[in-house]
Amino acid sequence: MSHATYQAKWTECMQELMEQVQIEYLPAEAAENGQSFDPGFQHYALLYIKYLQIYRKLEDCHNQMVHPQKRRDIWRVLRSTIYRILELKQQLINYNPRTESHFVALDEVLTDLKLNPETVEWKVPRYFLDDQEAREEIEDKQHKIDHWLGVFSMSLDPDPMLDKKDPFEVGLTTDQAVAIIQKNERGRMGINRADMVCTWRKDSIRKEERQKRQSDKGDGAEDLLESHALAATRIAAHWKRKVDRRRFLRMREEEFEFLDMAPPRSDPKAHIIEDMKKNRDHRKQMQEDADDVYQKALKEQLEWLQKKKGADIKADLLEERRQWILDCYQRFDKQLKFPNEFDEFYKQFDGEEEEGDKGKDDKGKGKDGKGKDDKAKKGKDGKKGKDDGEDEEPRDVGPSAVVQQFVEHINQYTEKWEHRDESNNFDQRHDVELARKTVYPIVEAELRALVDDQMREELANLKLLFAESKKKKPGKPKKPKKPKKPKPSKKWPGAAVAGTIHNREDCVPDLVEMGILKKVQPCHLEDFWGEYHFLGAMLRSHHRFWGEHHFPPPSSQMIRSLLVEHCVLPLAQTDIRQKAPETLTARSLLLYGPKGSGKSMLARAIAAETGATFFDLSPTVIEGKSTQGKNGSTLLVYKTFIVAQDMAPSVIYIDQVDQVFQAQKKGKKADPNAPVRIKKDLSQAIKMIKRGPEATEQDRILFIGCTSKPYDELVDFKELTASFDEKVWVSYPEYGSRVVLWQKFMEMHGVFVDPTKLNISTLARVSDGYSAGSIKQTVDRVLTARRVQQLKVRPLKVQEFIGPLSRTAFCWREDYQLFSDFDFEATGESKVLERQNAEADAAAQEAAAKGKKGK
């Protein structure tokens, strides 16, 4: 696509953004006019969907545009859009029909808007990994890990983190295997002998019949010619019929392909993907070249401004400050005093800003302040204010500060780019005048600092000069106040452990050698395949229809959206972590579900999407390591945590986390090698991660725990749920997702399924209860390289997949119910249901009491 196309798309985004800003102000305008406007779930859902559409377009523009100045302006708008989407997600959670659930079903809203489910699908910003600084940082971390892996003679191949146990492997002794082979070999030899005897018998019978016919007919030459002609005619007719059949079949397949009723015979995506990759690399190179040229131009313009305009700017600044000193001196007419400190010069601007803010606040009070005053009066005069405040929590309704940023971005776009003609800028080079305006504040700030130092000296000299003329001793300067000591930060529980590490860099080779710091095979969240829940709102809201303890697991789309909003975005960028709502910033994530459902894959995807360093503290990895002494486990977790801080963003992964959070009996001595030894330190490390405005670069750490047995009796449920902020149930796929998975896994082997020849629906029905990993193992088992070569001769049949599928892991109905009960308790649904039932009972009792009084 051309540069003009993305320019038009950017213009369209800014127009849509302007419309959204107007909609954002509707509640405030309604309150100002005395009208009632109660924004609820529907209002915020519409805003959320529209902002997501704008975000996707802006992300495409930023990724594809070459013009460096345009890309920087788009990046600012894109970042503000992400902030606003996260704020709206918080509002959706507040108004969610399924109370306090972080999974929001938008299928009904999409149906009303007649939009596809792909509209609410998140696309992780590509600048997280494509940005030059981020790319260099990721490469440095990979080189460091590769270096230490080579030093310890360990494998450089990334770990796919798959279960190494082969479900199709049968445990046999050598004698049993030999006996089976001998039995099969004897059977094979017997079959071959029988085939040989049958063939010999048929040949002998055929020979006898031929001799008998020849003896009956005689040796006529005419009969031989007639038989040859008849044979040739039959062969020609058979061959013609076969050619015509092939031609008609080919025409039928071409028509089906044209109508999208059959998959293409060859893989057309192969060369298309290669061409797309080449074009993307070429465009990235153009963007890097344009950025380099722009950076050089900024330096040149900086030097030009310092040489040509520096003296004039400095003179204007000096004149402004000297005039201020003179005005201050004349303002005190009789006393004739100079300002006490030069810093008072900037306080006048702060006063003007405060007055402007007061004016805005007064306007805001005019819009919605009336209700607040009324509530305050009720709280003072009446007794209702306290009760009302306890019943309902205050929620922000008006436009937030991010909406004000949108107004500034729109004004900047209108001023800079709306009327600018870029038709002749084929190479998309920077604009010199805009570059000069960009550098001007830097030059002004440098000169302002120099001028301020000079004016401080002049003000001191003037005070001294006038003090001497009045023959008064200058007053003693006040002693500066001692700065308050900052509050000590939270210390690690084992203070003695922290003192044993003198150089944090020395911990990296130790963790690599223990297998904790490792390379994992990258994947993407979009590889977590699954179908959209088209009845998600009904299934997840009307729980009484399905039973009090039955909530369907979240769909794959819901899981992807939650992981992007709660984990990927806050982990990838510090500014997003600081400005996102704290309830949407996950420090830890618990994934639970049956084996093969994709829990470890999601952990790898989060690390790959953010360029995070991967640490593995699974029980199988830490077994027998750092068990010496009382502080061995504390030292292990502390080393991992400080290295994760230095190499942030980082993902600390714990598989089989149920073994770590085991309930310990009092008085019983714990096994020093058991995984439970790191439970206390792990929980403390999670609590030390900061969120909100206090977050720093080193707080970009995410703990991910995975388990397939969270309901085990030995698990400390309270400690497990308290340690993890987000709990996600990754269950086996439903029918629609299973259809997609069977097709996708077969396409990975180069097999494009024709629904008229292989009934995928039957496979999807049969595989109910099997996880995505089980389906993949089945397809890999059946579609070997030899079987793929035989597809032309022997097409696939459903029966070939049934046997291997039965050997893979299966989630029984009892286990599903246990997962459902755990999810019901862990996500807080049980408490919400109890509260709702209590409120319903209280309302029923109150209604019954009123009925009795009426009688």
N, C-alpha and C positions, 0 to 999 in steps of 0.2 A: 504494500500500500504506500502511496506517496505521502510526502510531508503535508501537502494540502489537506489530505483526508484526515490526518490526526489533528491538524489545526482546526478543521471544521468540527471534529468530535470534541475538542477542548472548548470551543465556543459553545457548543450545545450543552456541555457539562456546566459551564458558568451560568447559562440561562436557566437551566434546571435548578441550579443551586440558588439562584435569585428567587425562584418560585418557592423553594423550600424555606428560605428565610422568611418570606411573607407568611407562609403557613405557620411557621414557628411563633410568630407574633400574634396569631389569632386569639389564644387564650387571654393574653394581656389586653388586647384591644377590646375583647368582649367584656372583660372586667371593668375597663375604663368607661365603656358605654352603659354599664349596668346590666348587661346581658349575662345569662348563665351559659357557661361553656365548660363542661366537665370532661377533660381529656381522659380517655380510658385506654383499654388494651387495643382497640381498633385503631385509634388515632396514632398511638406510638408504633403500632405494627406497620401502618402505611408509611410513616416517616422512615422507619428502619429499612423497609424494602426499597424505598426510593433512594435513600442514601447509599445502600448497597449497590444499586444500579449505577449511581454516579461514581462510586468508588471504583468499580470494575472498569469503567471507561477511562477514568483518570489514571488508573494503574497501567492500562494499555498505552495511553498517550505518553506517560513518563518512560515506559520501557522502550517505546519505538521512536520517539522524537530524538533528533540529533542536536538541535539548537541548544546550547548550554544554558543560556539565560531563561529560555522557556521551561526547560526541564527543572530548573531550580524553583521557579514560581509554581509549577505544577506540583512539585514535591511538597511545598508548603501547604497548598490546598489539600493534597492527598493526606498529609499528616493530620490536619484539622478534621478531615472527614472521618478518619479512623477514630479520633477522640470522640466525635459526636456519635458514631455508631455504637461505641462502647457505652456511652451515657444512655443511649436509647435502649440498649440491651438491659441495662440496669432497671429502667422504667418498665420494660416488658416483664422482667422477673417480678417486679412489685405488683403488677396488674395481671399476672399470669393466672388463667383459670385454674390451673393446677398449682395451688398455693405454694410459694417458696421454692418451686422447682426451677432449676437452671436450664432445663430443656423446654424450649418454647416451640410449640407446634403452630405453624403459619399456613397450613394447607387450606383452611377455610378462607383466609384473607387472599391467598393466591388465586383461589377459585373465583372469588368476587372480582378480582382485578383481571382475570383471564390471562394469567402469567404462567410460564413454565416453572417447574421446581428448580431448574438451574439458576433462576433469578436470585435465590437466596443462598446459592452455593458460594462459599468463600474462596477467594484466590489469594494465596499468601503473597504479599508484596515481593516482587523479584529483586528489588533494590537491596533487600536484606543481605543477599549473597552476591549480587552483581556490583555493589559499590566497591570502589577500588580499595578503600581502607579495610573494609570487611573482608574482601578477598585476600588481601595480603596477610591479614591477621589469621585467617583460617589456614592459609598455606604455611605460615610460620609454625602454627600448632601441629599441623600434620608432619612437617619436617622434623620437629622435635620428637614426636612419638615414633616416627620411622627410624630416627637415629638410635633411640634407646632400644627399640625392637631388634635392630641389627646388632647392637652391642651385646645383647643377651641371646643372640642366635635364635630369636623367636620368629614365627611366621609373620610376613608383612601383608598377608591376605586379610581382607576385612572379614569379621565374624558375622555370618548370617543370622546367628542366634536362633537356630532352629533346633527342634528336638532331635537328637542324634539317634534315638531309638527308631528302628525300622519296624513299622507295624506289620509288614509282610514277612518278616523274618521268623522262622519257626525254629524253636530250640530243639536240636537233635544231636545225639551223640554220633561219633564217627561210625560205629557199627550199624546204627539205625539208618544213617544216610546211605551206607554201602548196600544194606539189604534192600532199600527202596530202589536204588539204581539198578541192582541186579534183577529185581523183579520187573522193572520197566524194560530193561534190556531183553529179558527173556520174552516178554510180551511183544516187543518190537520185532524180534527175530521170528516169532511165530506168525505174526501178521505178514511179514515179508514172504515167508514160505507159502502161506495161504494165497497171497496175491500172485506169487510166481506159478503155483499150481493152477489157479483159476485162469491165468493168462495162457498157460500152455494148453489147457483143456479147450478154451475158446478158439485158439488158433487151430488146433487139430480138427475141431468140429467144422470150422469155417473152410478148412482145406478139403475135408471130405465132401462138403456140399458143393464146392467149386468143381471138384473132379467129377461128381455125379452129374452136374449140369452140362459140363463139356461132353461127357459121354452120351448124353441124351440128344444134344443139338448136333453134334458132329463138328467138323472143322471147316465150316463155310466162311470164306473171306468177307462176304457181304454182311453177314451177321456181326462180324468183328467191327467193320466200319460203322454200322448202324449203332452199335453199342458205344463206340467212341464219340460219335456225334451227339448221342443222347446224353452221355456224361458231360461233354463240353457245354451243352445247352443248360443242363441243370446247374453246373458250376457258375456259369455266367449269370443265370437268373438269381441264384443265391447271393452272389457277390453284389449284383445290382441292388437287390433288396437290402442288403446290409449297408451299402453306401448311402442309400436313401434314408434309412433309419438313422444313421449317424448324423446326416444333414438336418433332419427334422428335430432330433434331440438337441443339436447345437443351436438351432433357431429357437427352440423352446427355452433353453437356458439363457440365451441372450435376451429374450423378451422378459423373462423373470428378473434378470439382473437390471434391466432397464426400468422395470416397475418396482424395484427394491423388494421383490418377493423372494429373492434368493441371494446369498452372499456371493461376492465375486470369486471367480475361479482362481485367479492369481492374487497375490497380495499387492495392491496398488499403493499401500501406505509406505512401503519400504523406501522407494525413491523420493516420495513426497516428504517424509520425515527427514531424510538426508538433505534435501534441498532447503527445507525450513531451518535446519541446524546451520547450514552454510550461510543462509541469509541472515540469521540471527547473529552469528559470529562476525559477519561483515558489518552489520549495523552497530554491534558493540564496539568494533574497532573504530568506526566513524565517530561514535560518541566519545571514546577515549581521546581520539585525536582532537576533536573539537574542544574538549575540556582542557587539554594541554595548551592549546592555542589561547583559550580564554584565560587560563591562569597566567600565562605570560603577558597577555594584554592587560590584566589587572595590575601586574607589577609595573608595566610601562606607564600606565595611567597614574599609578601612585607616585612614581618618580616625576612625571610631568606636572602633576598638581603641586607637589612639594616645591618644584623649581619655579613654575610659572605663577601659581596662585597662592603659594605659601605665605609670602610677605603680605599680600593684601588681606588674607584671612586673619593673620596674626595681628595686623593693625586694627582690623574691625573688632576683634576680640578685646584687645587692649583698650580701645576707645570705649567699648561698652562697659567694661569693668571700672575704668577710671570715672566715667560719668556716674556710675552707681555710687562710688565712694563719695563723689562730690554731692550727689543728691542726698545721701545719708547724712553728710556733714551739715548741709544746709537745713535739713529737716528738723534738727534739734535746735533751731535758731538761737536761743539764748545760751544753751550749754555748749554748743559747738563741739560735739563729740564725733569721733570716728567709730565705725563699726568695731565691735569687740573682736570678731574673727572674720576672715574672708569667706569662710564656708556659709555665712549668712546670705551670700549672693545667690546661692542655689535654693535657699529656703523660700524665696519669693515665688519661684516657679512651682515648688511643692504646694504653696498656698493656693496658687491659681488652679492646680489640678484638683485639690481638695474641694474648692468651690464648684468646679465642674462636676465632680462626683456627687456633691450634695444636690446639685440641680437634677442630676439623673435619678438620685434616690427619691427626691421629691416627686418626680414624674412617676417613678415606680410606685410610690405610695398613693399617688392619685389613681393609679390603675388598680392595684390590688391591696393597698395599705388599709383601706376602709375595713375590710374583713378582719385584718389583724388587730386594728384598734378595737373593733367590736368584741373580738375574742378576749383581748386584754381586759376590757371593761367587765366582761362576764367573769373573768378570772378573779377580778378584784371585788366587784360588788356582789355578784351571784356566786353560787356554789357549784355551778355547772361546769365552770372552766376546767377544774381539775379532773373531773370525770371524763370530760370530752377529750382532754389531752391524753389520758391513759388509753382510751378506746382506739383512737386513730393517730398514727404517726404522721407528722408533717412531711409532705412530699413536694419537691420542687416542680412547679408547673410551668413557669415562664421560661423564656429563652435563656440559655446558659451563656457563659463567657465564650464558648466556642462559636456560638452563633454570631457574636460580635466580631470574632476573627473572620468569619465568612464575609461579613459586610466589608471589612478592610481588604480582604482578598479580591472581592468583586470590584471595589473601587480601584485597586492597583491594576487589575486586568483591564478595566475600562480605560484607564489613563495610559497604560503602556502599550497594550497589544490590540485592542479592539479595532482601532482605525489605522493600524500600521500596515503598510503594503509590503509583503514579503514575497511577492511573485518573482522578483529578480534574484532573490537570495537562494540560488540552487544548491549551494554547498552548505546552507544553514549555518553560516558563520555568525559570530556575536555582533552586537551593535555597540559601536565605540562610545556613543553618547551615553547609553545606559550603563556601560562599564565604568565610565567616568563618574556617573551619579552614584554607583555602588561604592566606589572607592572614596568618594568625598567625605562621608562621615568618619572614615578611618583617619584621614589626614586632619580633619577638624578636631577629632579627639586627641590626637598626638599634640597638635598645637595648643589645644585648650589646656592640656596638662602642663606644658611649658609656660604658658601665659599665667596660669593660676599660681605656679611657684614664683614667678616674677612679681605678681601682684601681692603675694603674701609678704615678700621682702619690702616692696614699696610701702605697703600699709604699715609694716613695723617701723620703717624709717620715718614715715610721716608722724606716727604716734610719738616716736622718740624725739623728733624735731620739735613738735608742739609742746611736749612735756618739758623740754629744756627751756623753751621760750617762756613758759609760765613758771619756770623754776619750781616745778613740783616733781617729786620723785615718782617715777612710774610705779604703779602698783605691782606688787609681787604677783607673778603669774601663779594661778591656782595649780595646785598639784593635780595631775591627771588622775582620774579615778582608776583604781585597780580593776582590771577586767575580771569579771566573774569567772570562776573556774568552771569549765564545762563539766556537765554531768558525766561521770564515768560510764562508758558503754558496757553492755552486758558481756561478762567474761565467760569463757568456756568453763564448764563445771570442774574440769580437772586442770587447775592452774599450774600444777607441777608439770603436766604434759606439754603445755605451751612453752615452758622454759627449756625443754630438752631439744627443741628445734631452733637452731641458730640461723640457718639459711633455708628459706622456703623452696628454693630451686632444687635442693638435694632430695626433696620428697618425690619429685617426678620420676627418677629412675627406680625408686623403691616401688612405687605404684605400678609402673610398667612391668617390672619383674614379677610382681604378685598377680598380674593379670587383671588388675582393677581398672587401670587406665588403658583403654584398648581402642582399636579401630573396628567399626561396625559397618556392615554393608548398608549403604544409603538407600532410602526409598522415600516416597512422597505420600502425603495424605490422600491425594487423589487416587493412589493405588489401593486404598481401602475401599473396595468396590461394594456397592449395595444400591438397592432401589429406594426411592423416596416413599415415605409413609403418607399416602393420600387420604387416610382417615386418622391421622395422628391426633388431631384436636379432639375428636369424638372418643377415641380409644383412651386417651390420657386424661380426659376431663371427667367423663361420666363413669367413675370407678365403681359406683354402686351397681351399675348394670352388669359389671363383670365380677363383682364380689369385692369385699373390703380389702382383701389382701392380694388382689391381683392387679398389677399395673404392667402393661406391656413394656418390654425393654426399649430403649431409644433406638431409632433407626440409624443407619450408618451416616446419613446426612446430618442428623442431630449431633452425633458424636464428633464428626469432622468440624462442624461449626463451633461447638463448645470448646474443643481443643484449640482451635485457632484463636478464639476470643479470650479464653481464660489462660492459655498456656503459651502459645506461639508468639503472639504480639507482645505481651509483657516481657517475655524472655529475650526477644530479638533486639529490642530497642529500649534504652534507659528512659528516654523522654515519654514513651508510651506507658512504661511502668509507673512513672511518677504521676501522670495525669489521668490514668485509668482509675475507675472506682476500685477501692481496695477489695471489695467482695468479688470482683471479676479478675483479680490478680492472684493466680494460684501459686502457692509456694510448694505444694505437694499434690500429687495426683494418684489415686488408687484405681487401678483397672482390675476388674474381677469378671470372670466368665469361664466357660468350659475350655478345655485344651484345644488349641488350634483356632481360636476365635479371632486372633490378630492382636493380642495385647502387646507382645514384644515388638511387633511390626509398628504399632502406633508409637511406641517409645523411640524406635529408630527413625520414624518419620518426623517426629518433633525435633530430634537432634539434627536431622538433615535439613529441614526447612529453616532452621535458625543458625546453622553452622556451629552447633554447640559441641563441646568436648564431651565424650561419653565415658562415664565411670560406672563400673559394675560391682556392686556390693552384695551380690546374691549369695545365699548360704553355700552353694557349691564352689564359689570363687574364694570366699574368705575362710573356708574350712582348713583348720590347722595353721592359720596365719595370725601373727601378732597375739599369741596366747600367753606370752611370757609375762609374769607379774600381774599385779592388780590393775594397772592402767594400760594393759596391752590393747584391749578393745577400744578404749578412749583414744589412744594414740592412733589407731587405725582410722577411726572416723574423723579425727581432727586433721590428719594428714590429707585425707580425701577432701575435706571441706576447704582447707586453705588453698590447695592446688586448684580446686574448682573455682575459688574466688579469683585466683591469679589468671586462670585460663577461661574466664567467663566470656560468653554464656556457656553454661555447663548443665548436663543432665546426669543425675545420679540415679542409677537404675537398680532396683532390688527385686529380683524374681523370687517367687515362692515366699512372699513377704509374710505369709501366715506363720512360717517357721520362726521368723524374727519376733513377731508379736505374740509369743506364747505366754499364757498365764502361768506365773510361778507360785508355787505353794510356799507358804511361810514356814520357815524352819528347815526347809529342804535345801541342801547344798546343790547349787546349780553346776552343770557341766561347764568347765572353762572353755571348751571347744564348741559349745552349742551356739547356734546363730543368735539366740536370744540375748547374748552378752552385749550386743550393740544396740539394743532397743532403747535404753535410756539416753545414750549419746545421740542416737539418730533423731529422737523426738526433740532434744535440745537444739540440735543443729537446724532443724526445720524452723523452730521458733526464732532463731537468730536472723533469718532472712527478713529484710525490711521491704515494706510496700509503701506506695503513696509518695508524697513529696520528699520523704527522707531517704528514699531508695537511691543507691549509688550504682556505679558500674559493677561492683563486686557482688551485688545482690541478685544478679541475673543467674539464679540457680534454681533448678526444678528437680525435686525428688519424685520419682515415679516408682510406685510399688505395684507388682502384678501377682495375682494369686488365682488359682483355680479351686481353692477350698477355703473361702472366707468364713464359711459356716461351721468349720470344724469346732468340736467341743473344747479343744485345748486353746483356741485363739482368745486372746484378751480383747473382746469386742470393744470395750470402752476406750482403751488405749489406741487401738487400731483406727477407729473412726475419728478420734480426737486429733490424731497426728496428721491426717490427710484432709486438705481443704476441699478437694473435689473427689467425688466418688462416681465412677462411670461403670455401668453394667454393660459389658461387651458380650452379648449372647450369640447363639447360633443364628444364621440368617433366616428370614422369612421366605415365603414362596417366590416373590418377585426377585429378591436378591439372589436366590439360588439359581434362577434361570440365567441371570446376568453372569454369575460366577462360573457356571458350566460353560457358557459360551466363551468367556474371557480366557479361562484356563486352557480350553482347546485351541483358541487362537494363538496362545503363546507357543504352541507346538506347530503352528502353521496350518492348522486344520480349521477351515471355515465351514460351519455346520449349516447344512440345508435342512430347514424344518420339515420338508416333505420326505426326507430320507431318514432322519434321526429325530425321534420324538424327545426334544429337550424337556417338554412339560412332564413327561413320565419320569425322567431322571430327577427333576426338581421335586416331584411328589414323593418319590422313593427316598430321597435324601433328607427328608424332614427329620430334624434332630441332630444332623451331622453339621459340624462346624466348617468354616471355609477352608481350614487347613486339611480336614479330612477329604473334602472334595478335590483339593489340589493334589493330594497324595494319590487319590484314585486315578485322576487323569494322567498324572506322571507315570503311574504303574502301567496303564493300558496303552497309552500313546508313546511307545518306544520308537526309536528310529526305524527299526525294521517294520513295525506295524504301520507307521506313516507311509512307508514306501509301498505297502501292500493295499493302500486304500483304493486304488484304481481297480484292482482285481477283486478285493473283498471289502465292501463298505462296512462302516461301523454299525454295530447293533447295540441296543440298550442292554442286552444280557451280558455283554462283555464287561460292563462297569459294576454289575450287581455284586459279583464275588469279591473283587478288591475293596469295594465300598464297605462291605460287611466286616472287613478286617480292621478298619480304622476306628478312631475314638468316636464314641457316641454319647450324647447327653440324655440320660434317662429322665423320665417325667418327674421322678422323685427329686433328682438333682436340680431340675429346673425350678421346682417349687421351693427348694432350699435357697437357691439364688434369689428368687422373688421375695422370699421372707427377709433375707439379709438386706436386699435393696430397700425394702419397705422400712426397715429399721434404720439403716445407715444414712439414708437421704433425709430422714426426719419426717417421712410421710406418716408414720404411726402417730407421732405427737400432733401433727396437724389434724389428722382424722379424729383423734381423741378430743381435741379442742372443739372441732366442729360438732361432734356428737354432744359434747357437754353444752354448747351454746344452743343446739336444737332442743335438747331436753329442758333446758332452762326456759326457752321460749314457749315450749309446750305446756310446762307447769304454770307459767304466767298466764297463758291464754285460758287454761283450765280454771285458774283462780278467778279470773275476770268473769268467766261464764257462770261460776257459782254465785258471785256477787250480783250479777245481773238477775239471776233467778230470785 
